[in-house]
Amino acid sequence: MQKYECVKERPKLREIIQIMRTEHGCEISYDQAWESKEYAENAVRGIPEKSYGKIPKYLHMLKEANPGTHTHYLTDSDDRFKYLFISFGQSIRGFYQAIRRVIVNVGTFLKGKYKGVLLVATALDGNSNLYPIAFGVVDSENDLSWEWFLRQLNTVIADDQSLAFISDRNTSVLKVLAKVFTQSTHGICIHHLLNNVVTFFKTKGLTGLIAKASKEYRVADFERKFNDIKNISPLVGNYLVEAGVEKWARCKFPGFRYDVRTTNPAESMNAALRSPREYPIIPLLDNIRELLTKWFYDRGRLSAKHKDPLTIEVEKKIGRRIEKGKTFIVYPVNQNQFLVRGDKIDCLVDLELRSCSCGKYNLLKIPCRHAIKTVFSVDKELHPLTDDMYTTTTWRKAYEECINPIGVPEDSWQVLLDVEHARVLPPETRRAAGRRKKRRYKTMEDKIRSSQGSQGSSKHKCSRCGVAGHKRGTCDIPI
C-alpha cells in the first residue's frame, strides 16, 4: 500500500481490517489480517530463518564498503547463531579524533521471531548528539554475552585511564567491565539507581534529594546533602554506599564523565531503532547502517555551516552563563588567578589550570559563569579555554567521513570462498515463560464468533512454527 511505503511504523491489524472493508468491500478476520501482515513483512524484509544464513556475506560486503569496520559473529557447535558484533571504521576513527571518552552501554529486547537482545555502545559528540560506536546481537543479557560483546569492543576501543563507562546496574555489565576494561572508570546511571530506591524502600521525598546530591560539583555540598539523606533514612544511605558513591555522585567520580549521568544516550538509540527491532537480523543491521549514514551526512553538513568557534549546544550554554554572571565582580590575585564575588560563594578561578572552586569548570571542561566573567575582564577569548572536544573544528572531524551502503545488489555480491561456504543457522529459541492471556467472553455474540473460529481453526497454521491448531500468540514450540 502506497500510504505505508515511506513510513517506518507498520499498519496495525485494525487498520488492515478497516482498509479491506472500506477500500475493497471485504470483511476479514483478525487472524486473516495477522497472517496477511506476516506474509507481507516476509515478502519485503525476507524470511527470518534465511536472514541468518546471509550474515557472513553481508558482514563481508559491509567491511568492503567501509574500510576499518570490525565485525564478528559466533555460532555454536551445530552452526546455530549465537552472537554478532559490528563497529563501523568511521565511528571508531571519529571517536578517537573528536569524541569525549565516555561510553554508555545498554541492552534492549528484540521483538522478531527469534527474540534476542540488541546491545549498544554509544557516546555523545561535542554538540550533545548521539555518536554510536558499536552494536551487538546476542541471545540474552548474561555474563557470557556481555563479556563477548565487551571483548569485541576492546579490540576497537583500547582500555585506558581516560576512558569512562556508564551503565545501568545490570550485574553482568558491572562484573564484565571490571574484568575487561581494568584501567577505565565505571559509573552507574542515576535514573536506575533512583528507580531501585523507589522500588525497594518507597521513601517519599528522598529521590529528589538523592538526585540533587548526585549533581553536586563540590564535595562539601555533596556531603551536606548526603548526610541529610542518611539522617532521614539510614537504610537508603547504606544502600547508596553499597552501590558505590564514586559511581553515581558526580564530584566523587574518579575519572571524567562530563555531563553524562544517565544511560539516556543509549536508551535514545534504542528508541530510534524501535521499529527495526522487530525486523529479521539482516534488515535490522541494514536499518542501523542506514540510520548512521543519515546522521553522519546531516551532521557533517550542519557542522560545516556552523561558523561560531564552539558547537551549537555549547554556545547556548555559554550564553546562559554570561547572563547569570553579569553582576559578578572580579578581583585579580595574580596573572592567572582571580577571585570572583557576587554568587552564593566566592570562587577562585585559575585560567592556566582551567579550574574554578565551584567545581563546574573542572568537571565539565566548559567555562562556568565565574570563569566566563573572569575571561571577559581580561579581554581574552573563551574558546581557547574550553575543552577541544567542544570546538566546531573538532565537531567537524567526527563526521568528515561518511558511512557507505553496500551499493551492490545481493545477487552480485562477490565474497571469499570461506565466506561463501560459511554456515549460519537460526538460533534455537523457546518462547519466554509467562502467563498466557485468556480472553473473557462478555456477550453471546463473542461466544458464537469464537465457536465459528474454532471450527475453521484447522485451516490456519501458526505463523511462528507452522503447526496447525494454535496461534502465534500462544506458541511455545521450540523453533
ChimeraX attribute file (.defattr): number of C-alpha atoms within 10 A of each C-alpha:
attribute: neighborCount
match mode: 1-to-1
recipient: residues
	/A:1	6
	/A:2	6
	/A:3	7
	/A:4	10
	/A:5	9
	/A:6	7
	/A:7	9
	/A:8	11
	/A:9	11
	/A:10	12
	/A:11	13
	/A:12	12
	/A:13	18
	/A:14	13
	/A:15	12
	/A:16	17
	/A:17	18
	/A:18	16
	/A:19	15
	/A:20	15
	/A:21	13
	/A:22	10
	/A:23	8
	/A:24	9
	/A:25	10
	/A:26	11
	/A:27	13
	/A:28	13
	/A:29	11
	/A:30	13
	/A:31	16
	/A:32	15
	/A:33	18
	/A:34	19
	/A:35	17
	/A:36	14
	/A:37	17
	/A:38	14
	/A:39	14
	/A:40	12
	/A:41	15
	/A:42	14
	/A:43	10
	/A:44	9
	/A:45	15
	/A:46	17
	/A:47	16
	/A:48	18
	/A:49	17
	/A:50	15
	/A:51	19
	/A:52	20
	/A:53	18
	/A:54	19
	/A:55	23
	/A:56	20
	/A:57	19
	/A:58	21
	/A:59	23
	/A:60	20
	/A:61	19
	/A:62	22
	/A:63	19
	/A:64	14
	/A:65	16
	/A:66	18
	/A:67	13
	/A:68	16
	/A:69	20
	/A:70	20
	/A:71	20
	/A:72	16
	/A:73	17
	/A:74	15
	/A:75	16
	/A:76	12
	/A:77	7
	/A:78	10
	/A:79	14
	/A:80	17
	/A:81	23
	/A:82	20
	/A:83	21
	/A:84	24
	/A:85	23
	/A:86	22
	/A:87	22
	/A:88	25
	/A:89	20
	/A:90	21
	/A:91	25
	/A:92	20
	/A:93	20
	/A:94	22
	/A:95	24
	/A:96	12
	/A:97	14
	/A:98	21
	/A:99	25
	/A:100	22
	/A:101	22
	/A:102	25
	/A:103	25
	/A:104	28
	/A:105	23
	/A:106	22
	/A:107	24
	/A:108	19
	/A:109	19
	/A:110	26
	/A:111	16
	/A:112	15
	/A:113	19
	/A:114	21
	/A:115	21
	/A:116	21
	/A:117	20
	/A:118	23
	/A:119	26
	/A:120	24
	/A:121	26
	/A:122	25
	/A:123	25
	/A:124	21
	/A:125	23
	/A:126	25
	/A:127	20
	/A:128	16
	/A:129	13
	/A:130	17
	/A:131	25
	/A:132	24
	/A:133	24
	/A:134	25
	/A:135	22
	/A:136	26
	/A:137	27
	/A:138	26
	/A:139	20
	/A:140	20
	/A:141	20
	/A:142	14
	/A:143	15
	/A:144	12
	/A:145	23
	/A:146	23
	/A:147	18
	/A:148	19
	/A:149	24
	/A:150	23
	/A:151	17
	/A:152	20
	/A:153	23
	/A:154	13
	/A:155	10
	/A:156	18
	/A:157	19
	/A:158	12
	/A:159	17
	/A:160	13
	/A:161	15
	/A:162	14
	/A:163	20
	/A:164	24
	/A:165	25
	/A:166	28
	/A:167	25
	/A:168	20
	/A:169	16
	/A:170	15
	/A:171	12
	/A:172	15
	/A:173	23
	/A:174	19
	/A:175	13
	/A:176	21
	/A:177	21
	/A:178	13
	/A:179	13
	/A:180	16
	/A:181	22
	/A:182	13
	/A:183	16
	/A:184	20
	/A:185	24
	/A:186	25
	/A:187	28
	/A:188	25
	/A:189	19
	/A:190	25
	/A:191	17
	/A:192	16
	/A:193	21
	/A:194	17
	/A:195	13
	/A:196	14
	/A:197	18
	/A:198	16
	/A:199	10
	/A:200	11
	/A:201	14
	/A:202	13
	/A:203	14
	/A:204	8
	/A:205	10
	/A:206	19
	/A:207	18
	/A:208	11
	/A:209	13
	/A:210	24
	/A:211	16
	/A:212	15
	/A:213	25
	/A:214	22
	/A:215	17
	/A:216	20
	/A:217	21
	/A:218	17
	/A:219	15
	/A:220	11
	/A:221	14
	/A:222	21
	/A:223	13
	/A:224	11
	/A:225	17
	/A:226	21
	/A:227	14
	/A:228	17
	/A:229	20
	/A:230	14
	/A:231	12
	/A:232	14
	/A:233	14
	/A:234	13
	/A:235	14
	/A:236	21
	/A:237	18
	/A:238	12
	/A:239	16
	/A:240	21
	/A:241	13
	/A:242	9
	/A:243	14
	/A:244	15
	/A:245	18
	/A:246	18
	/A:247	22
	/A:248	27
	/A:249	25
	/A:250	27
	/A:251	26
	/A:252	17
	/A:253	18
	/A:254	15
	/A:255	20
	/A:256	22
	/A:257	24
	/A:258	18
	/A:259	14
	/A:260	22
	/A:261	22
	/A:262	20
	/A:263	23
	/A:264	17
	/A:265	25
	/A:266	27
	/A:267	18
	/A:268	13
	/A:269	18
	/A:270	20
	/A:271	13
	/A:272	13
	/A:273	18
	/A:274	17
	/A:275	16
	/A:276	22
	/A:277	25
	/A:278	17
	/A:279	23
	/A:280	25
	/A:281	25
	/A:282	20
	/A:283	18
	/A:284	21
	/A:285	21
	/A:286	16
	/A:287	17
	/A:288	18
	/A:289	18
	/A:290	14
	/A:291	14
	/A:292	19
	/A:293	16
	/A:294	13
	/A:295	18
	/A:296	20
	/A:297	15
	/A:298	13
	/A:299	18
	/A:300	19
	/A:301	14
	/A:302	14
	/A:303	22
	/A:304	15
	/A:305	11
	/A:306	14
	/A:307	11
	/A:308	13
	/A:309	16
	/A:310	26
	/A:311	23
	/A:312	19
	/A:313	14
	/A:314	19
	/A:315	17
	/A:316	12
	/A:317	14
	/A:318	18
	/A:319	13
	/A:320	12
	/A:321	18
	/A:322	18
	/A:323	11
	/A:324	15
	/A:325	20
	/A:326	13
	/A:327	12
	/A:328	15
	/A:329	16
	/A:330	22
	/A:331	13
	/A:332	15
	/A:333	12
	/A:334	9
	/A:335	10
	/A:336	13
	/A:337	18
	/A:338	22
	/A:339	20
	/A:340	23
	/A:341	17
	/A:342	14
	/A:343	14
	/A:344	6
	/A:345	10
	/A:346	15
	/A:347	19
	/A:348	22
	/A:349	29
	/A:350	19
	/A:351	17
	/A:352	10
	/A:353	11
	/A:354	17
	/A:355	22
	/A:356	24
	/A:357	17
	/A:358	21
	/A:359	17
	/A:360	21
	/A:361	22
	/A:362	19
	/A:363	20
	/A:364	17
	/A:365	20
	/A:366	24
	/A:367	27
	/A:368	24
	/A:369	26
	/A:370	31
	/A:371	31
	/A:372	23
	/A:373	23
	/A:374	28
	/A:375	19
	/A:376	13
	/A:377	14
	/A:378	11
	/A:379	8
	/A:380	12
	/A:381	11
	/A:382	16
	/A:383	17
	/A:384	11
	/A:385	19
	/A:386	18
	/A:387	16
	/A:388	19
	/A:389	21
	/A:390	26
	/A:391	22
	/A:392	23
	/A:393	19
	/A:394	22
	/A:395	26
	/A:396	22
	/A:397	17
	/A:398	27
	/A:399	27
	/A:400	17
	/A:401	18
	/A:402	17
	/A:403	23
	/A:404	18
	/A:405	14
	/A:406	19
	/A:407	10
	/A:408	11
	/A:409	7
	/A:410	12
	/A:411	6
	/A:412	7
	/A:413	14
	/A:414	13
	/A:415	15
	/A:416	9
	/A:417	8
	/A:418	10
	/A:419	16
	/A:420	14
	/A:421	11
	/A:422	13
	/A:423	17
	/A:424	23
	/A:425	19
	/A:426	18
	/A:427	21
	/A:428	12
	/A:429	15
	/A:430	13
	/A:431	15
	/A:432	8
	/A:433	7
	/A:434	6
	/A:435	7
	/A:436	9
	/A:437	8
	/A:438	7
	/A:439	6
	/A:440	8
	/A:441	11
	/A:442	8
	/A:443	8
	/A:444	9
	/A:445	10
	/A:446	12
	/A:447	13
	/A:448	12
	/A:449	10
	/A:450	12
	/A:451	12
	/A:452	11
	/A:453	15
	/A:454	13
	/A:455	9
	/A:456	10
	/A:457	15
	/A:458	12
	/A:459	10
	/A:460	17
	/A:461	16
	/A:462	17
	/A:463	18
	/A:464	18
	/A:465	16
	/A:466	13
	/A:467	15
	/A:468	13
	/A:469	14
	/A:470	18
	/A:471	19
	/A:472	18
	/A:473	12
	/A:474	14
	/A:475	18
	/A:476	16
	/A:477	12
	/A:478	10
	/A:479	16
